């Protein structure tokens, strides 16, 4: 078995496979946009204490396998990943609007 993560009062191993698509499956996650999205996902996950096991940023969707602590709900993680990354990408790349 793989290594377990330890908290102050718990031992856990929670892995979640997350997949989300762009609106209308438009192929906008290429070149600089895809690279910046990868950086943003890494930053958000490290801030929340979530470990990224593997991930792929394709032109029209994102797949991430993460290891989450019990304190972080899946819905809050998705909310932060999609919301913050969308906000920051639209600010940095006006062509996405």
C-alpha positions as CSV (number, residue, x, y, z in Angstrom):
1,X,0.0,0.0,0.0
2,X,1.1,3.6,-0.5
3,X,2.1,5.8,2.3
4,X,-0.5,7.2,4.6
5,X,-0.7,10.8,5.5
6,X,-0.9,11.7,9.1
7,X,-2.7,14.5,11.0
8,X,-2.6,15.3,14.7
9,X,-5.3,12.8,15.5
10,X,-5.8,10.9,12.3
11,X,-4.2,8.7,9.6
12,X,-5.7,9.0,6.2
13,X,-5.4,8.4,2.5
14,X,-8.0,10.2,0.4
15,X,-7.5,10.3,-3.3
16,X,-9.9,12.1,-5.7
17,X,-9.8,12.2,-9.5
18,X,-11.1,15.6,-10.7
19,X,-12.0,16.5,-14.3
20,X,-13.5,19.7,-15.6
21,X,-14.1,21.1,-19.1
22,X,-14.0,24.6,-20.5
23,X,-17.3,26.1,-21.5
24,X,-18.6,24.6,-24.7
25,X,-15.4,22.5,-24.8
26,X,-13.6,25.5,-26.5
27,X,-9.9,24.8,-27.0
28,X,-8.5,27.7,-25.1
29,X,-6.1,26.1,-22.7
30,X,-3.1,26.0,-25.0
31,X,0.4,27.5,-24.8
32,X,0.7,30.3,-22.2
33,X,-2.8,29.9,-20.8
34,X,-2.3,26.2,-20.1
35,X,1.1,26.8,-18.5
36,X,-0.4,29.6,-16.2
37,X,-3.3,27.3,-15.3
38,X,-0.9,24.6,-14.2
39,X,0.9,27.1,-12.0
40,X,-2.3,28.4,-10.5
41,X,-3.5,24.9,-9.7
42,X,-0.2,24.0,-7.9
43,X,-0.4,27.2,-5.9
44,X,-4.0,26.8,-4.8
45,X,-3.4,23.1,-3.9
46,X,-0.3,23.9,-1.8
47,X,-2.2,26.7,0.0
48,X,-5.0,24.2,1.0
49,X,-2.7,21.4,2.0
50,X,-3.7,19.2,-1.0
51,X,-1.1,17.1,-2.7
52,X,-1.2,16.7,-6.5
53,X,-0.3,13.1,-7.5
54,X,-0.7,13.6,-11.3
55,X,-2.4,16.0,-13.6
56,X,-2.9,16.9,-17.3
57,X,-4.0,20.2,-18.8
58,X,-5.4,19.5,-22.3
59,X,-6.7,22.1,-24.7
60,X,-10.3,21.7,-23.6
61,X,-10.3,20.0,-20.2
62,X,-8.2,19.5,-17.0
63,X,-7.6,16.2,-15.1
64,X,-6.1,16.1,-11.7
65,X,-5.5,13.3,-9.2
66,X,-5.2,14.8,-5.7
67,X,-4.7,13.6,-2.2
68,X,-6.8,15.7,0.2
69,X,-6.8,16.0,4.0
70,X,-10.1,15.2,5.7
71,X,-10.6,18.9,6.6
72,X,-10.9,19.9,2.9
73,X,-14.2,19.0,1.2
74,X,-14.1,18.1,-2.5
75,X,-16.7,20.8,-3.3
76,X,-14.6,23.6,-1.6
77,X,-11.5,22.4,-3.5
78,X,-13.2,22.5,-6.8
79,X,-14.7,25.8,-6.0
80,X,-11.3,27.3,-5.3
81,X,-9.6,25.6,-8.3
82,X,-12.2,26.7,-10.8
83,X,-13.1,30.0,-9.4
84,X,-9.7,31.5,-8.6
85,X,-8.1,30.1,-11.7
86,X,-10.9,31.4,-14.0
87,X,-10.8,34.9,-12.4
88,X,-7.0,35.2,-12.6
89,X,-6.8,33.8,-16.2
90,X,-9.5,36.2,-17.4
91,X,-7.6,39.1,-15.8
92,X,-4.3,38.1,-17.3
93,X,-5.5,37.0,-20.8
94,X,-8.3,39.4,-22.0
95,X,-8.9,37.2,-25.1
96,X,-10.6,34.6,-22.9
97,X,-13.6,36.8,-22.1
